[in-house]
């Protein structure tokens, strides 16, 4: 058995930091505006970023900001472009 922790292990201090990043970005806490799907997606994304080497609060917030500005997925709204197109189609009389 090795005394070195696995690189996959996230210690409690890092879990607390990830939670704080999510709270700061609006994905955690009672004031969070994001829906549950968006919160889950943001948490999974942050976990992945952390495991890929983004280990500071600032780097993780920047990564979330870059992700939120992407065209493919709006984290806060929790909507995909296809959802927007379907909504527009229904608004215009589609069934």
C-alpha angles and dihedrals in degrees: 000000000000124000091209114094117241115257086235091063116099112197123220093259090056092047088054090050092050090051091050091050090051091048092048091050092049099255100109138045136038092293093054112127096195122100122244094261091052091047091051093047091049092049092050091047093050092048090053092047091050092050089048092058108273095128104158130082091236094050091049093049090050090049091052090048092051090047092050092053092054120114096224098063136013105209097196097050093037091219131134121214089250089058090053091050092050091048090051092047091052091047089054093054103275119146 
